[in-house]
Amino acid sequence: MRFQKIEALEILNELTSESELSEHDVQELADRSNERGRKRVEGESE
């Protein structure tokens, strides 16, 4: 789990440094993606 968080932070850093998106924009996109992934996993476990 810790490795995944580090990897996510590295990806966020890469995205913000190479685009015109703000760090807030990238974080919002990441949060939405994580939410969809969590819902998918929860749906599979039911």
Wavefront OBJ file of the C-alpha trace (Angstrom):
o trace
v 0.000 0.000 0.000
v 2.799 2.426 0.848
v 4.440 1.790 -2.530
v 1.165 2.605 -4.297
v 0.942 5.965 -2.511
v 4.528 6.839 -3.422
v 3.891 5.827 -7.013
v 0.702 7.930 -7.097
v 2.569 10.960 -5.765
v 5.278 10.524 -8.386
v 2.633 10.340 -11.115
v 0.892 13.455 -9.758
v 4.200 15.293 -9.755
v 4.948 14.220 -13.302
v 1.508 15.268 -14.547
v 1.655 18.697 -12.928
v 5.176 19.420 -14.132
v 4.420 18.530 -17.748
v 1.028 20.177 -18.165
v -0.896 23.355 -17.579
v -3.063 21.615 -14.987
v -2.656 22.858 -11.457
v -1.760 20.486 -8.664
v -5.342 20.901 -7.405
v -6.725 19.870 -10.830
v -4.550 16.766 -10.941
v -5.496 15.837 -7.368
v -9.179 16.192 -8.229
v -8.741 13.888 -11.225
v -6.858 11.370 -9.069
v -9.582 11.471 -6.417
v -12.270 10.808 -9.014
v -10.287 7.941 -10.479
v -9.729 6.431 -7.036
v -13.432 6.747 -6.249
v -14.380 4.873 -9.435
v -11.816 2.179 -8.675
v -13.075 1.778 -5.123
v -16.676 1.466 -6.318
v -15.631 -1.140 -8.874
v -13.790 -3.196 -6.249
v -16.695 -2.913 -3.799
v -19.091 -4.042 -6.533
v -16.939 -7.074 -7.322
v -16.780 -8.158 -3.686
v -20.568 -8.238 -3.264
l 1 2 3 4 5 6 7 8 9 10 11 12 13 14 15 16 17 18 19 20 21 22 23 24 25 26 27 28 29 30 31 32 33 34 35 36 37 38 39 40 41 42 43 44 45 46
